[in-house]
Amino acid sequence: MGWWKHEGSEAVIGDSALDALTDAVRATLEAYEEALHRRPVRAEWEALLVCALGSEEPGCRPLDEKVIKKVIVETDP
């Protein structure tokens, strides 16, 4: 698996991590299509990400030092 710096930042991302996240996005799209016959809207993605990333439990937090309280998804105009 390769790791590289994300263009324009010091963030490091990797192939396997990106594949796992891409699979989760695909599964989410499939769940919405099956249950609601549509794709999620931006507000739903933001709410889903806050629920998934905002754990108060230290062992489940995606960030060691902070609890994620808000996610903003920006789209092209």
C-alpha positions in Angstrom: 0.0 0.0 0.0 1.3 3.4 -0.9 1.1 6.6 1.3 1.5 10.1 -0.1 1.1 13.7 0.9 -2.2 15.2 -0.3 -1.6 18.0 -2.8 -1.2 21.4 -1.2 -1.1 20.2 2.4 0.9 18.2 4.9 -1.9 15.6 5.1 -0.8 12.0 4.4 -3.3 9.6 2.8 -2.9 6.0 1.6 -4.3 3.6 -0.9 -5.9 1.1 1.5 -7.5 3.8 3.6 -8.9 5.5 0.5 -10.2 2.2 -0.8 -12.0 1.5 2.6 -13.6 4.9 2.6 -14.6 4.6 -1.1 -16.3 1.3 -0.3 -18.2 2.9 2.6 -19.4 5.7 0.3 -20.6 3.1 -2.3 -22.4 1.1 0.4 -24.1 4.3 1.7 -25.2 5.2 -1.9 -26.6 1.6 -2.3 -28.4 1.8 1.0 -30.1 5.1 0.1 -31.0 3.8 -3.4 -32.5 0.6 -2.0 -34.5 2.3 0.8 -35.3 5.7 -0.6 -34.8 5.3 -4.3 -32.4 8.3 -4.4 -29.0 9.5 -3.4 -28.4 11.3 -0.1 -28.4 15.1 -0.2 -25.6 17.2 1.2 -27.2 17.7 4.6 -27.6 13.9 4.9 -23.9 13.3 4.1 -23.0 15.9 6.7 -25.2 14.3 9.4 -24.0 10.8 8.6 -20.3 11.9 8.8 -20.9 13.7 12.1 -22.6 10.6 13.5 -19.8 8.3 12.2 -16.9 10.6 13.2 -18.2 12.3 16.2 -17.9 9.6 18.9 -17.4 10.9 22.4 -15.7 7.7 23.5 -11.9 8.1 23.4 -11.3 4.6 21.9 -13.7 5.3 19.0 -12.7 8.9 18.1 -11.0 9.3 14.8 -8.9 12.2 16.2 -6.9 11.5 19.4 -7.3 15.0 20.9 -10.7 16.3 19.8 -14.4 15.2 19.2 -15.7 16.1 15.8 -18.9 18.2 16.1 -19.4 19.5 12.6 -18.7 18.4 9.0 -19.2 20.7 6.1 -19.4 19.3 2.6 -18.7 21.9 -0.1 -19.9 21.4 -3.7 -19.1 23.1 -7.0 -21.4 26.0 -7.8 
